[in-house]
Amino acid sequence: MDTKYHILREKMVAEQIQSRGIENAEILKAFREVPRERFLSSYAKNSSYEDHPVSIGFGQTISQPYIVALMTEVLNPLKGEKILEIGTGSGYQAAILSHLGVNLYSIERLPELAKKAREILEELGYSVKIKVDDGTLGWEKEAPFSGIIVTAASYKIPAPLFEQLGIGGRLVIPLGGELSQVLTKITKQTKERFSEEKICGCVFVPLLGEHGFKK
């Protein structure tokens, strides 16, 4: 165990996550045990546990620890559930979800990030099914999902993701413009109907794809 990073993880959980109201014991345990520094390049490791997003290259970031924890708590993943993550990125959110015992599928648009995340997750012993694709299309072959978590901003709910959500399933997604969004929880009630809960303001990189921002 690297004592330096262990101490920083404990401090992160106490000062950035618990102090802001995250109370789920299993989520807190995951944040204490998943080595966030492993998901950052050598030059960025010293920023691993700071209270802000960190660049991972290709115009992408690893989200602020609190936001990862908040999205996880809002999703409320249960052990054994089938969960879809849109935007693998560094792989850190995937590691947290895997630590909680879900059956995780993850889609990444950028092959370089997918490859690196897959390698790190495998080294840490997490079993995550990752594919390179347009995340706004979801993973139809593996649907339905009990939960879907989107780690990029969209101006609307991508139709394929809603379709692939099981009845009673939860979709956690930042909704809004390219510069600012509202973290939103969608709960699917019927094939067409859903309830919506606005959680908080946030800023994410844009979700690119057929049903997202097009660039």
C-alpha positions in Angstrom: 0.0 0.0 0.0 1.3 3.5 -0.9 0.8 5.3 2.5 0.9 8.7 0.8 -2.1 8.0 -1.4 -3.9 6.1 1.3 -3.8 9.2 3.5 -4.9 11.4 0.6 -7.9 9.1 -0.1 -9.0 9.2 3.5 -8.8 13.0 3.5 -10.7 13.2 0.2 -13.5 11.1 1.5 -13.8 13.1 4.8 -13.4 16.6 3.4 -14.8 16.4 -0.1 -17.5 13.7 0.0 -18.8 13.0 3.5 -18.8 16.7 4.4 -21.1 17.4 1.4 -23.7 14.9 2.5 -22.7 11.6 0.8 -23.6 9.0 3.5 -23.9 5.6 1.7 -21.4 3.4 3.5 -20.6 1.2 0.5 -20.0 4.2 -1.8 -17.6 5.7 0.9 -15.8 2.4 1.1 -15.3 2.3 -2.7 -13.8 5.8 -2.7 -11.5 4.8 0.2 -10.3 1.7 -1.7 -10.2 2.6 -5.4 -6.7 4.1 -6.2 -7.7 7.3 -8.1 -4.0 8.0 -8.8 -3.8 5.0 -11.1 -6.2 6.6 -13.6 -4.0 9.6 -14.1 -0.8 10.1 -16.0 2.5 10.5 -14.1 2.5 14.2 -14.5 -1.0 14.6 -13.0 -0.8 12.1 -10.1 -0.1 14.9 -7.6 -3.5 16.3 -8.5 -5.3 12.9 -8.0 -7.2 13.8 -4.8 -7.7 17.5 -5.3 -11.2 19.0 -5.3 -11.5 19.6 -9.0 -11.5 17.8 -12.4 -8.2 16.8 -13.9 -7.3 16.6 -17.6 -6.7 13.1 -19.0 -5.9 14.3 -22.5 -8.0 14.4 -25.8 -10.0 17.3 -24.4 -11.4 15.0 -21.6 -11.3 15.1 -17.8 -11.6 12.8 -14.8 -14.4 14.4 -12.8 -14.1 16.1 -9.4 -14.3 13.3 -6.8 -17.4 14.7 -5.2 -19.3 14.7 -8.6 -18.3 11.1 -9.2 -19.6 10.2 -5.7 -22.8 12.3 -6.2 -23.6 10.7 -9.5 -23.0 7.3 -8.0 -25.3 8.0 -5.1 -28.0 9.4 -7.4 -27.8 6.3 -9.6 -28.1 4.1 -6.5 -26.6 1.0 -8.1 -27.4 -2.3 -6.4 -25.1 -5.3 -6.4 -25.7 -7.5 -9.4 -27.6 -4.9 -11.4 -26.8 -4.4 -15.1 -25.5 -0.8 -15.5 -24.5 1.1 -18.7 -21.9 3.9 -18.5 -21.6 6.3 -21.3 -18.1 7.8 -21.5 -15.5 5.5 -19.9 -12.9 8.3 -19.9 -10.2 7.5 -17.4 -12.1 4.4 -16.1 -12.3 5.8 -12.5 -16.1 6.0 -12.4 -16.2 2.4 -13.9 -13.9 1.2 -11.1 -16.2 2.8 -8.4 -19.2 1.1 -9.9 -17.4 -2.2 -10.3 -16.3 -2.0 -6.7 -20.0 -1.8 -5.8 -20.6 -5.1 -7.5 -22.6 -4.1 -10.5 -22.5 -5.9 -13.9 -21.0 -2.9 -15.8 -21.0 -2.1 -19.5 -19.1 1.0 -20.7 -18.9 2.8 -24.0 -16.0 5.2 -24.9 -15.9 7.2 -28.2 -12.1 7.6 -28.2 -10.1 4.3 -28.8 -7.0 5.6 -26.9 -8.9 6.3 -23.7 -10.8 3.0 -24.0 -7.6 1.0 -24.4 -5.9 2.7 -21.4 -9.0 2.4 -19.2 -9.4 -1.3 -20.0 -5.7 -2.0 -19.1 -5.9 -0.2 -15.8 -9.2 -1.8 -14.8 -7.9 -5.2 -15.6 -4.8 -4.6 -13.6 -6.9 -3.7 -10.6 -9.1 -6.7 -11.0 -12.3 -5.0 -12.2 -14.4 -6.8 -14.8 -15.9 -4.1 -17.1 -17.1 -4.7 -20.6 -15.9 -1.8 -22.7 -16.5 -1.0 -26.4 -15.5 1.9 -28.6 -18.7 3.4 -30.2 -21.1 6.3 -30.3 -22.3 6.3 -26.7 -25.6 8.1 -27.6 -26.6 4.9 -29.4 -26.3 2.9 -26.2 -25.7 -0.9 -26.2 -28.9 -2.3 -27.6 -27.7 -5.9 -27.7 -27.3 -5.9 -23.9 -30.4 -3.9 -23.0 -32.4 -3.5 -20.8 -30.3 -1.8 -18.1 -31.3 -1.1 -14.5 -29.3 2.1 -14.6 -27.5 4.3 -17.1 -24.9 6.9 -16.1 -23.8 9.5 -18.7 -20.5 11.3 -17.9 -20.9 14.0 -20.6 -23.4 16.8 -21.1 -26.4 16.5 -23.5 -29.0 19.0 -24.4 -31.6 16.3 -24.4 -32.2 12.7 -23.3 -30.8 10.5 -26.0 -33.7 8.5 -27.3 -31.8 5.1 -27.5 -30.7 5.4 -23.9 -34.2 5.9 -22.7 -35.4 3.0 -24.8 -32.7 0.7 -23.4 -33.6 1.6 -19.8 -35.7 -1.0 -18.0 -39.0 0.0 -16.4 -38.2 1.5 -13.0 -34.6 2.1 -14.2 -32.6 5.2 -13.5 -30.8 7.5 -15.9 -28.3 10.0 -14.5 -27.2 12.7 -17.0 -26.1 16.3 -17.1 -28.7 18.2 -19.2 -28.2 21.6 -20.7 -26.0 23.6 -23.0 -22.3 23.1 -23.7 -21.1 25.5 -21.0 -23.3 24.5 -18.1 -25.8 21.8 -17.2 -28.1 20.5 -14.4 -27.3 17.0 -13.2 -30.6 15.2 -13.6 -32.1 11.9 -12.6 -34.7 10.3 -14.9 -36.7 7.4 -13.6 -38.5 5.4 -16.3 -42.1 4.7 -15.3 -43.6 3.3 -18.5 -42.4 2.8 -22.1 -43.1 6.5 -22.7 -43.4 8.2 -19.3 -40.7 9.2 -16.8 -40.2 11.3 -13.7 -37.4 13.9 -13.5 -35.4 15.1 -10.5 -33.0 18.0 -10.8 -30.0 17.5 -8.6 -27.5 20.4 -9.0 -25.7 22.6 -11.5 -22.6 21.1 -13.1 -20.2 21.4 -16.0 -19.2 18.5 -18.2 -17.6 18.1 -21.6 -20.2 17.7 -24.3 -21.7 14.3 -25.3 -20.8 13.9 -28.9 -22.7 11.6 -31.3 -25.8 11.0 -33.3 -28.2 11.8 -30.4 -25.9 14.4 -28.7 -23.9 17.4 -29.7 -22.6 16.9 -33.3 -19.0 18.0 -34.1 
